[in-house]
Amino acid sequence: MTERVSRLEAPAWDVVGIGANSVDLVHLLPAAPQPSGPHAKQRIRRQLVSCGGQMTTTLACVAGFGWRSKYIGATGDDERGGILRAAMQDRRVDMSSALTKAGATNQFAVILVDESTGERIVLWDRDERLALQPHEIPEDAIDGARLLHVDDVDQAAAIAAARRGRADGIPVTSDIDRLTDRTPELVAAVTIPIFAEHVPSALTGRADPEAALRALRREHDGLLVVTLGTNGALALDGHRAIKSPAFHVDAIDTTGAGDVFRAGFIHGRLSGWPLDQTLRFANAAAAVSCTRLGALAGVPSLADVETMLARG
């Protein structure tokens, strides 16, 4: 930990992240909503405002692990945008390259959490003016970074940044959780695609996660990773499949678990760990986040993850 923190004075960034942010309006419900029956109408048990977003949650977690982190994306100049920026600065994530777009309402999400299982439904909206364009990424934004992380919200910007990073010899990880006509292009642009569970099968037509990754191997020769929720994670390293089981916890809120997994994965890569150790750490970090309410509010410390690892 001392060695990583000492690098905070160095000019290079450990991680630069380009992607989405959000202010989450979290509602705790007795059960998952249904169109009819006893759960069609329910009283909200608790409400809170908690910052989140794919990229900002990952970077906040990475910064908490001691790595020097920088965010590139766009926020609105409204109250929610101010809340998001303040939360990231409190988490020691550099926001100097983040854009604040005048007149734009910050992205937000209404999150419905089933208290009985911790599973959630996310309803979100974003002012179209917040879309990050490739030309809005500063020319020197990723210079000196040890790793670049992109998501798939503003795909043109993510693809442009990933290509620039790879050309500069910077490893590029990703958060890919949807399928669009540009998803194959994004997959090809990054060094290590990290997919949400449903994406590899949607891309390949193969239902089995390992079969889907092996089909993707024909188009991508790098490390391929897919998160599998309560089944942990799977990676394809060359032609060797590595399965890493999940840590079983009593989930309170699964919001942000995938983002925290990616933070744990980045931590392992930057630490130079073997892949199996990296996946195990990432699964443990995601498990801890599921035991807490909120995305940014649920990110674990290194000590939290080490406790989960010791638990087995």
C-alpha positions, -999 to 999 in steps of 0.1 A, spaced: 0 0 0 28 24 8 44 19 -26 12 26 -45 4 57 -24 39 71 -30 32 71 -67 5 97 -61 32 123 -66 44 108 -99 33 125 -132 18 94 -147 -17 81 -140 -21 45 -130 -56 43 -144 -75 67 -168 -112 59 -172 -134 72 -200 -172 66 -197 -204 71 -178 -214 86 -145 -247 88 -128 -265 100 -97 -287 71 -85 -320 75 -68 -323 43 -48 -356 29 -36 -358 -2 -14 -389 -23 -19 -402 -54 0 -401 -74 -32 -395 -71 -69 -423 -51 -87 -448 -71 -107 -475 -59 -131 -502 -77 -111 -507 -95 -78 -496 -86 -43 -464 -69 -54 -481 -47 -81 -484 -19 -55 -460 -16 -26 -447 10 -2 -411 22 -6 -393 12 26 -364 36 22 -350 61 -3 -315 75 -8 -294 94 -32 -261 76 -41 -237 83 -69 -229 56 -93 -223 50 -130 -203 23 -147 -170 42 -150 -172 64 -120 -179 35 -96 -149 15 -110 -126 45 -107 -137 53 -72 -130 17 -62 -96 17 -79 -87 49 -62 -97 34 -29 -73 5 -36 -45 31 -37 -41 37 -75 -39 72 -90 -70 75 -111 -84 101 -135 -119 104 -150 -128 116 -184 -165 121 -192 -192 147 -191 -214 159 -162 -243 184 -162 -240 218 -145 -271 211 -124 -272 201 -87 -268 164 -95 -238 171 -116 -223 190 -86 -231 161 -63 -213 137 -86 -182 158 -91 -179 164 -53 -183 127 -46 -155 118 -70 -132 144 -57 -138 131 -22 -128 96 -35 -95 111 -48 -104 106 -84 -89 134 -106 -117 153 -124 -96 179 -142 -103 165 -176 -140 159 -170 -163 182 -190 -192 202 -174 -218 209 -200 -238 241 -195 -276 236 -194 -274 198 -193 -291 177 -167 -267 151 -152 -274 115 -160 -295 98 -133 -309 64 -126 -340 53 -106 -329 20 -90 -355 -4 -75 -339 -28 -50 -357 -60 -39 -348 -62 -2 -355 -99 -1 -328 -107 -26 -307 -76 -32 -315 -78 -70 -323 -45 -87 -340 -29 -117 -323 2 -131 -343 28 -150 -321 56 -163 -321 87 -185 -294 111 -198 -294 145 -215 -281 138 -250 -258 168 -247 -238 147 -222 -227 122 -249 -189 123 -250 -175 129 -285 -140 116 -296 -128 152 -302 -137 161 -266 -110 137 -252 -79 158 -245 -49 149 -267 -27 143 -237 -55 127 -215 -40 92 -214 -3 100 -218 17 81 -193 -12 60 -180 -4 25 -170 -39 13 -180 -69 27 -198 -105 16 -189 -134 23 -212 -171 14 -211 -197 11 -239 -219 41 -232 -204 65 -257 -190 40 -281 -174 63 -306 -153 80 -279 -145 46 -263 -133 31 -296 -112 62 -304 -96 62 -270 -89 25 -270 -72 26 -303 -51 55 -292 -42 36 -260 -32 5 -278 -11 24 -303 7 39 -273 13 4 -258 -12 10 -230 -33 -20 -220 -71 -13 -224 -98 -30 -203 -135 -26 -209 -170 -27 -194 -192 -41 -222 -227 -48 -211 -249 -43 -242 -250 -52 -278 -251 -26 -306 -239 -24 -341 -206 -10 -329 -200 -36 -301 -177 -58 -323 -157 -27 -332 -153 -19 -295 -143 -54 -287 -116 -54 -313 -103 -20 -301 -96 -30 -265 -69 -53 -252 -90 -71 -225 -127 -72 -232 -146 -77 -199 -182 -87 -208 -214 -88 -188 -229 -123 -187 -254 -119 -216 -231 -102 -241 -208 -131 -254 -238 -152 -262 -256 -123 -279 -224 -117 -300 -219 -153 -310 -252 -171 -306 -236 -196 -282 -255 -200 -250 -227 -216 -230 -203 -189 -217 -171 -208 -225 -183 -218 -260 -191 -181 -266 -157 -170 -255 -140 -196 -277 -161 -183 -306 -149 -148 -299 -113 -161 -298 -115 -163 -336 -118 -125 -337 -97 -115 -307 -64 -130 -296 -62 -113 -262 -75 -122 -227 -113 -125 -227 -133 -122 -195 -170 -126 -187 -187 -119 -153 -213 -145 -144 -231 -131 -113 -236 -157 -87 -215 -181 -108 -184 -160 -105 -163 -152 -136 -148 -170 -165 -116 -160 -185 -101 -174 -217 -64 -170 -216 -51 -183 -250 -71 -216 -252 -71 -222 -214 -104 -215 -197 -101 -203 -161 -133 -205 -139 -134 -185 -107 -164 -191 -83 -183 -164 -67 -182 -157 -29 -216 -164 -15 -230 -135 6 -264 -123 18 -269 -96 -9 -284 -63 1 -279 -45 -33 -262 -58 -64 -259 -23 -80 -223 -17 -91 -211 -52 -84 -199 -56 -120 -181 -22 -118 -164 -32 -86 -154 -66 -102 -136 -46 -129 -119 -24 -103 -107 -56 -86 -95 -70 -119 -76 -38 -127 -60 -39 -92 -47 -74 -99 -33 -65 -133 -15 -34 -120 -2 -55 -91 13 -81 -116 -7 -110 -102 -15 -143 -119 -49 -144 -136 -65 -168 -111 -55 -146 -82 -68 -115 -100 -102 -132 -108 -105 -144 -72 -97 -109 -58 -122 -93 -83 -150 -117 -72 -143 -110 -36 -145 -73 -42 -178 -77 -60 -192 -98 -32 -184 -72 -6 -201 -45 -27 -233 -67 -28 -235 -65 10 -238 -27 9 -264 -2 -3 -255 20 -33 -228 19 -60 -201 44 -49 -213 40 -13 -207 2 -16 -172 2 -29 -149 -19 -7 -115 -11 8 -85 -34 4 -90 -45 40 -127 -53 32 -116 -75 3 -89 -92 22 -114 -101 49 -137 -116 23 -108 -136 8 -98 -149 42 -134 -160 47 -131 -182 16 
